[in-house]
């Protein structure tokens, strides 16, 4: 079991009277403490990025303070460890400082000296963890761009938001249509956070039968209901120390929503048939394809739960809003599928690219991924473009064929959209999914202009 990240000071001393006195001093100063009588096993209970400090006596039976320091620093050399020494142990304390101890206090010492040292150590710890988060964000930027492929402004903004939220402890509500990649975003938030070494537990609330949902989520004790012969650890408890991902949260019954709200507020869980409150150290990421505010207004979702979840909303843009990202994603998944099946990669023909760009992708990335798989296998496939603007026919795409001819395709596509939008800058930029500056650069590059529109000028 890991120590809760809300604990700021772990205090270790085998003398119960001193332990109580020091603990009271720290507690009165508003610090959350965990008093322990021995040091053995502590390192295994601390995550590498635990945000607290350790205060320990040097001379103790079993594992002493120097051994503890060595074990803790083998796991995290930057963890502040404050050592308490007797009057005759000053040379030992000097040795400890050389070994990396943050500070040492010689008995007897004033309460203010202890508080000052602990507060300075906590400030240093926050700085160290902030720097780690920054380095992690920079090193993982390329990894994030391979998970969430695309250069469109909506995707750039989404990746920035994920990078900013991942380093926090905030619960997140992901909003996105079916197939938009909500679990991909949730896993990215987990993997880029300090909880990345903990469990990632994904639950599809819509797939759980009403009769078992409480047992699955909260667990149960033997005899809690007919057939409950042994204890079951629920998903919430299993996710302790990590991240819990609740997909399709709108599918939860109102009764289960009440219990979920309590868990979110108090961070405790109670198994069915049990009386013990089990503390939880988890991050909750919920996801929905519905407008939860509207569902709350209609009485299908608890308003208090909606406001509790909506602290850090994260919207995934549908594929139809991402312009040329569709081409990049299609080629990415097609090449991946070709490599997986041991097949040579196929090149998209210009006409195929144009058709992919015009498709509205109602199934979002999931639909595109399936289409790319079929393309890589050399199978003929059909995209139903009945809902696309300007098209009601079924589009046939086959693998293999001509070379790419990117420049000619780009010019012909812009020229076609230029004619369709009647020279409107705004409409043309939106149709192509590019900024206006980029649009003007491409028009100059291909020798195109707005002179052929019916007004003879550039329209907004």
C-alpha positions in Angstrom: 0.0 0.0 0.0 1.3 3.5 -0.9 1.3 6.4 1.4 -1.4 9.0 0.6 0.0 12.0 -1.3 -1.8 14.3 1.1 0.6 13.3 3.8 3.3 16.0 4.1 5.5 14.6 6.8 6.4 11.1 7.7 7.7 11.2 11.3 9.7 8.2 12.6 10.8 7.7 16.1 10.8 4.6 18.4 10.2 6.8 21.5 6.4 7.1 21.8 6.6 10.2 24.0 8.9 12.1 21.7 6.9 10.9 18.6 3.7 12.2 20.2 5.3 15.6 21.1 6.8 16.2 17.7 3.7 15.0 15.9 1.6 17.5 18.0 3.9 20.3 17.0 3.6 19.6 13.3 -0.1 19.0 13.5 -0.8 22.3 15.3 1.2 24.0 12.4 -1.4 22.6 10.0 0.8 19.9 8.5 -0.6 16.4 7.7 1.6 13.8 9.3 2.0 10.1 9.5 3.8 9.0 12.7 5.6 5.6 12.6 7.5 3.7 15.2 10.0 2.1 12.8 11.6 2.8 9.5 11.5 -0.7 7.9 9.4 -0.9 4.8 8.8 2.9 4.4 10.6 3.2 1.0 8.3 0.6 -0.5 5.3 2.7 0.5 6.5 6.0 -1.1 6.1 6.8 -4.8 9.1 8.4 -6.4 7.2 11.7 -6.7 5.6 11.7 -3.3 5.4 15.4 -2.4 6.4 15.2 1.3 9.5 15.0 3.5 10.7 12.4 6.1 11.8 13.3 9.6 13.6 10.4 11.4 15.6 9.7 14.5 19.0 8.2 13.7 19.3 5.7 16.5 16.5 3.1 16.3 16.2 -0.6 16.6 16.0 -2.5 13.4 16.7 -0.1 10.5 18.4 3.1 11.8 18.2 6.6 10.3 21.3 6.2 8.1 20.1 3.0 6.6 16.7 4.6 5.9 18.4 7.6 4.2 20.4 5.2 2.0 17.3 3.2 1.0 15.1 6.3 0.4 17.8 8.0 -1.7 18.3 4.9 -3.8 14.7 5.4 -4.9 14.7 9.2 -5.1 18.0 11.1 -4.3 16.1 14.4 -4.1 13.8 13.4 -1.3 14.4 15.6 1.7 15.3 13.6 4.8 15.7 15.4 8.2 17.5 13.4 10.9 17.2 13.8 14.7 20.4 13.1 16.7 21.4 12.8 20.3 24.0 15.1 21.9 26.8 12.6 21.3 25.8 11.8 17.7 27.0 15.0 16.0 29.9 13.3 14.1 27.3 10.7 12.9 25.0 13.5 11.8 27.9 15.1 9.8 28.3 11.8 8.1 24.6 11.8 7.3 24.8 15.2 5.8 27.6 14.1 3.5 25.4 11.2 2.5 22.7 13.5 1.4 20.5 14.3 4.4 18.7 17.6 4.1 19.2 18.7 7.7 19.8 17.4 11.2 18.5 18.5 14.5 20.4 17.9 17.8 18.3 17.1 20.8 17.0 19.0 22.6 15.7 21.4 19.9 13.0 24.1 19.9 9.7 23.4 18.1 10.3 26.5 15.9 13.6 24.9 14.6 11.8 21.8 13.6 9.0 23.7 11.9 11.4 26.0 10.0 13.4 23.1 8.7 10.3 21.1 7.7 8.8 24.1 5.9 12.0 24.8 4.0 12.3 21.1 3.0 8.7 21.1 1.8 9.3 24.2 -0.3 12.4 22.6 -1.8 10.4 19.4 -2.5 7.7 21.4 -4.4 10.3 23.1 -6.5 12.0 19.8 -7.3 8.7 18.2 -8.4 7.7 21.3 -10.4 11.0 21.0 -12.3 10.5 17.3 -12.9 7.0 17.9 -14.3 8.4 20.5 -16.7 11.2 18.2 -17.8 8.7 15.4 -18.2 6.4 17.6 -20.3 9.2 18.6 -22.6 10.5 15.0 -23.0 7.0 13.6 -23.6 6.0 16.2 -26.1 7.0 14.0 -29.0 5.4 11.0 -27.4 2.1 12.9 -27.0 2.2 13.9 -30.7 2.4 10.3 -31.8 -0.6 9.3 -29.7 -2.7 12.3 -30.8 -1.7 12.8 -34.4 -2.4 16.1 -36.1 -1.2 19.6 -36.8 -4.5 21.4 -36.8 -5.1 24.2 -34.3 -7.7 22.1 -32.3 -5.2 19.3 -31.9 -2.4 21.6 -30.9 -4.6 23.2 -28.3 -5.7 19.7 -27.0 -2.1 18.5 -26.6 -1.3 21.7 -24.7 -4.3 21.2 -22.4 -3.3 17.6 -21.7 0.3 18.6 -20.9 -1.0 21.3 -18.5 -3.5 19.1 -16.7 -1.4 15.9 -16.5 0.9 17.5 -14.0 -1.9 18.4 -11.6 -4.1 16.3 -9.3 -7.3 17.6 -10.7 -10.1 15.2 -11.8 -10.9 15.6 -15.5 -14.1 15.4 -17.6 -13.5 14.4 -21.2 -16.1 15.5 -23.7 -16.1 13.8 -27.1 -18.2 12.1 -29.7 -18.2 8.3 -30.2 -14.9 7.2 -31.6 -13.1 10.5 -31.0 -10.4 8.9 -28.7 -11.5 9.6 -25.2 -9.6 6.6 -23.7 -6.5 7.6 -25.6 -6.7 11.0 -24.0 -7.3 9.5 -20.6 -4.3 7.2 -20.9 -2.1 10.1 -22.0 -3.2 12.1 -18.9 -2.2 9.1 -16.7 1.1 8.3 -18.4 2.2 11.9 -18.3 1.3 12.3 -14.6 3.2 11.4 -11.4 0.8 8.4 -11.2 2.2 6.7 -14.3 3.7 3.8 -12.3 0.3 3.2 -10.6 -2.7 1.3 -12.1 -4.8 2.7 -14.9 -8.3 1.2 -14.5 -10.8 1.7 -17.3 -14.5 1.1 -16.8 -17.2 1.4 -19.4 -20.2 2.3 -17.3 -22.5 1.6 -20.2 -21.4 -2.0 -20.4 -22.1 -2.8 -16.8 -25.3 -4.6 -16.0 -27.4 -2.7 -13.4 -27.5 -5.7 -11.1 -23.7 -5.9 -10.7 -22.5 -2.3 -11.2 -22.2 -1.5 -7.5 -20.3 -4.7 -6.7 -18.0 -4.0 -9.7 -17.3 -0.4 -8.6 -17.3 -0.6 -4.8 -16.6 -4.3 -4.1 -18.4 -6.4 -1.6 -17.9 -8.4 1.6 -18.9 -12.1 2.0 -22.6 -12.4 2.5 -23.4 -8.9 1.2 -26.0 -10.5 -1.1 -27.0 -13.9 -2.4 -24.1 -15.5 -4.1 -21.4 -13.3 -2.5 -19.3 -16.0 -1.0 -16.0 -14.1 -0.7 -14.7 -10.6 -0.5 -14.3 -8.7 -3.8 -12.1 -5.7 -4.3 -14.0 -3.1 -6.4 -12.6 -1.1 -9.3 -12.3 2.0 -7.3 -10.2 0.3 -4.6 -8.2 -1.5 -7.2 -7.2 1.8 -8.8 -5.7 3.1 -5.5 -2.5 4.9 -6.2 -3.3 5.4 -9.9 -6.0 6.6 -12.2 -9.7 5.6 -12.6 -11.2 6.1 -16.1 -15.0 6.1 -16.2 -16.3 6.1 -19.7 -19.9 6.7 -20.7 -20.6 8.1 -17.2 -24.0 9.3 -18.4 -25.1 5.7 -18.3 -24.8 5.4 -14.6 -28.1 5.1 -12.6 -29.0 8.0 -10.2 -28.4 5.7 -7.2 -24.9 4.9 -8.3 -24.2 8.5 -9.1 -25.0 9.4 -5.4 -22.3 7.0 -4.2 -19.8 8.2 -6.9 -20.3 11.8 -5.7 -19.5 10.8 -2.1 -16.4 9.0 -3.3 -15.3 12.0 -5.3 -15.9 14.4 -2.3 -14.5 12.3 0.5 -12.1 10.0 -1.4 -13.2 6.9 0.6 -15.1 3.8 -0.5 -17.2 1.4 1.5 -17.7 -2.2 0.2 -21.2 -3.5 -0.1 -22.0 -5.3 3.2 -19.1 -3.7 5.0 -18.7 -0.9 7.6 -15.1 0.1 7.0 -14.4 3.3 5.1 -11.3 2.7 2.9 -9.3 5.8 2.0 -8.5 6.2 -1.7 -5.7 8.0 -3.4 -6.9 8.1 -7.0 -7.4 10.5 -9.8 -10.8 10.2 -11.6 -11.1 10.8 -15.3 -14.7 10.7 -16.5 -15.8 10.7 -20.2 -19.1 11.3 -21.9 -20.5 11.8 -25.4 -23.6 13.6 -24.0 -24.2 17.1 -22.8 -24.3 16.4 -19.1 -25.7 19.8 -18.3 -28.7 19.1 -20.5 -29.0 15.6 -19.0 -29.1 17.2 -15.5 -31.8 19.7 -16.6 -33.8 16.7 -17.8 -33.4 14.8 -14.5 -31.3 12.0 -16.1 -28.0 13.1 -14.4 -27.4 14.6 -10.9 -26.6 18.3 -11.1 -24.3 18.2 -8.1 -22.3 15.4 -9.7 -22.1 17.3 -13.0 -20.7 20.4 -11.2 -18.3 18.2 -9.2 -16.9 16.6 -12.4 -16.9 19.7 -14.5 -13.9 21.3 -12.8 -11.4 20.6 -15.6 -13.4 19.8 -18.8 -11.4 18.7 -21.8 -13.1 18.7 -25.2 -11.8 16.4 -28.0 -12.6 18.0 -31.4 -14.4 15.7 -33.9 -12.5 14.7 -36.9 -14.6 16.9 -39.2 -13.2 20.0 -37.4 -9.6 19.0 -37.9 -9.1 19.7 -41.6 -6.1 17.9 -43.1 -5.5 15.9 -39.9 -7.7 13.3 -41.6 -5.2 12.7 -44.3 -2.3 12.5 -41.8 -4.2 10.1 -39.6 -5.3 7.9 -42.5 -1.8 7.6 -43.8 -0.4 7.0 -40.2 -2.9 4.1 -39.5 -2.6 2.7 -43.1 1.3 2.5 -42.7 0.9 1.0 -39.3 -1.5 -1.7 -40.6 0.8 -2.4 -43.5 3.7 -3.0 -41.2 1.7 -5.2 -38.9 0.4 -7.4 -41.7 3.8 -7.5 -43.5 2.5 -5.8 -46.6 4.0 -3.0 -48.7 2.5 0.4 -48.0 0.0 1.9 -50.5 0.0 5.5 -51.6 -3.1 7.6 -51.7 -4.1 9.0 -55.1 -5.0 12.6 -55.3 -8.6 11.9 -56.0 -8.7 9.6 -52.9 -7.2 12.4 -50.8 -9.9 14.8 -51.9 -12.6 12.3 -51.1 -11.2 11.7 -47.6 -11.1 15.4 -46.9 -14.7 15.8 -47.9 -16.0 13.0 -45.7 -17.6 14.1 -42.4 -16.4 11.0 -40.4 -19.4 10.4 -38.2 -17.5 7.6 -36.5 -14.5 9.9 -36.0 -11.0 8.4 -35.6 -12.4 4.9 -35.0 -14.1 4.9 -38.4 -11.0 6.3 -40.1 -8.8 3.7 -38.5 -11.0 0.9 -39.8 -11.0 2.5 -43.3 -7.2 2.7 -43.2 -6.9 -0.9 -42.2 -9.0 -2.0 -45.2 -7.0 0.3 -47.5 -3.7 -1.3 -46.2 -5.1 -4.8 -46.9 -5.8 -3.8 -50.5 -9.6 -4.3 -50.0 -12.2 -2.2 -51.7 -14.1 -0.2 -49.2 -16.9 2.3 -49.2 -17.3 5.5 -47.3 -20.9 6.6 -47.0 -20.8 10.3 -47.9 -24.6 10.7 -47.9 -24.3 13.2 -45.1 -21.4 15.2 -46.6 -21.9 18.5 -48.2 -22.2 18.3 -51.9 -22.3 14.6 -52.1 -24.8 11.8 -51.9 -22.9 9.0 -53.6 -20.9 6.2 -52.0 -17.1 6.8 -52.4 -15.0 3.8 -53.4 -11.4 3.7 -52.3 -8.9 1.1 -53.3 -5.3 0.5 -52.3 -2.3 0.9 -54.5 -2.1 2.9 -57.7 -0.5 6.1 -59.0 2.2 8.2 -57.3 1.1 10.9 -55.0 1.3 14.1 -57.1 0.9 16.3 -54.0 1.4 19.7 -55.6 -1.2 19.1 -58.4 -3.7 17.6 -56.0 -3.3 20.6 -53.6 -3.7 23.1 -56.4 -6.8 21.3 -57.8 -8.4 21.0 -54.4 -7.9 24.7 -53.5 -9.2 25.7 -57.0 -12.3 23.6 -56.5 -13.0 25.0 -53.1 -12.3 28.5 -54.3 -15.1 28.1 -56.9 -17.5 26.5 -54.5 -17.1 29.2 -51.8 -17.4 32.0 -54.3 -14.2 33.7 -53.2 -15.0 33.9 -49.5 -11.8 33.9 -47.4 -13.5 32.7 -44.3 -15.4 29.9 -46.0 -12.4 28.8 -48.0 -10.1 28.7 -44.9 -12.7 26.8 -42.9 -13.3 24.3 -45.7 -9.6 23.6 -46.1 -9.0 23.6 -42.3 -6.1 26.0 -42.5 -5.3 29.6 -41.1 -5.9 32.5 -43.3 -2.2 33.3 -43.6 -1.4 29.8 -44.7 -4.3 30.1 -47.2 -2.8 33.2 -48.8 0.6 31.6 -48.9 -0.8 28.6 -50.8 -2.8 30.8 -53.2 0.4 32.7 -54.1 2.3 29.5 -54.4 -0.1 28.0 -56.9 -0.8 31.2 -58.8 -4.5 31.3 -57.7 -6.4 34.4 -56.7 -9.9 35.6 -55.9 -10.3 37.4 -59.2 -12.6 34.9 -60.8 -15.4 35.3 -58.2 -18.6 37.0 -59.2 -17.9 40.2 -57.2 -14.4 40.5 -58.6 -12.9 41.0 -55.1 -11.9 39.1 -52.0 -14.9 38.4 -49.8 -15.0 37.9 -46.1 
